[in-house]
Amino acid sequence: MLYASYASQPEFGVFYLFHNEQPVIFEKLQPALEKAVEIARREAAEMAESAGATAIETRIKQEDNHIRHDIDGELFVSATITAVATGRPNCVVQAGQPMGIPRGTSV
């Protein structure tokens, strides 16, 4: 399963992390990126688990967008954090549960 979160710097020294519908505001870049990774990892793993995966592994990819400024040097503009969660299908069949239906779901 794939999930992406997005962080940006709309003005110097203010960093927004977009998750759900409200941006979370940070004063420093590193905490914003760490939270973005945490959210993306968690959301992707939850999606994989709800799809019936077990032994879930998550990979993170970060794409940064920087610009070069003559006075300020290199400036951070935005980052997209993408998490991909994969796992083995849950093949355990419990008594009374039809095959092919993930545990916890009903027919």
C-alpha positions in Angstrom: 0.0 0.0 0.0 1.2 3.5 -0.8 0.8 6.7 1.3 2.4 10.1 0.8 2.7 13.1 3.1 3.9 16.5 2.1 5.9 19.2 3.9 6.5 22.7 2.6 8.0 26.1 3.6 5.6 28.7 2.4 7.6 31.5 4.1 11.1 31.5 5.5 11.3 29.6 8.8 7.8 28.3 8.8 7.2 24.6 7.8 3.8 23.1 7.1 3.1 19.4 7.2 0.0 18.4 5.4 -1.9 15.5 6.8 -5.7 14.9 6.8 -7.2 18.3 6.0 -5.3 20.6 8.5 -1.7 21.6 8.1 0.5 21.2 11.2 3.0 24.1 11.6 6.6 23.6 12.7 9.3 26.2 13.3 12.1 23.8 12.2 12.4 21.5 9.2 13.8 18.4 10.8 10.8 17.8 13.2 8.4 18.4 10.3 10.1 15.8 8.2 10.4 13.3 11.0 6.7 13.6 11.7 5.9 13.3 8.0 7.9 10.0 7.9 6.1 8.7 11.0 2.7 9.5 9.6 3.4 8.0 6.2 4.9 4.9 7.6 1.9 4.4 10.0 -0.7 5.1 7.4 0.8 2.8 4.8 1.2 0.0 7.4 -2.4 0.4 8.5 -3.6 0.2 4.9 -1.6 -2.9 4.3 -2.9 -4.5 7.5 -6.6 -3.7 6.6 -6.0 -5.3 3.2 -5.1 -8.5 5.0 -1.3 -8.4 5.0 0.9 -9.8 7.7 4.7 -9.4 8.4 4.4 -5.9 7.0 7.6 -4.1 5.9 7.6 -0.4 5.0 10.0 1.5 2.7 10.3 5.3 2.8 11.3 7.5 -0.1 11.9 11.3 0.3 11.9 13.7 -2.6 13.1 17.2 -1.6 12.7 20.3 -3.6 15.3 23.0 -3.0 16.1 26.3 -4.8 19.4 28.1 -5.0 19.2 31.7 -3.8 22.1 34.2 -4.4 21.8 35.7 -0.9 20.5 32.9 1.3 22.1 30.0 -0.5 20.1 26.8 -0.8 16.5 27.0 0.5 14.1 24.2 1.2 10.8 24.5 -0.7 9.0 21.2 -0.1 9.4 17.5 0.4 7.2 14.6 -0.5 7.5 11.6 1.8 6.2 8.3 0.3 5.8 5.1 2.3 5.2 1.8 0.6 4.1 -1.0 2.9 4.1 -4.6 1.7 3.4 -7.9 3.5 2.5 -11.5 3.0 -1.2 -12.3 2.6 -2.9 -13.7 5.6 -3.6 -17.3 4.6 -4.8 -18.5 8.0 -8.4 -19.7 7.9 -10.3 -19.5 11.1 -13.3 -21.7 11.8 -16.4 -20.1 10.3 -14.5 -17.6 8.2 -14.8 -18.0 4.4 -11.5 -18.4 2.6 -10.2 -15.3 0.9 -11.8 -12.9 3.4 -9.3 -11.1 5.7 -9.8 -11.6 9.4 -12.0 -9.0 11.0 -14.2 -8.5 8.0 -17.6 -9.9 7.5 -19.5 -11.0 4.4 
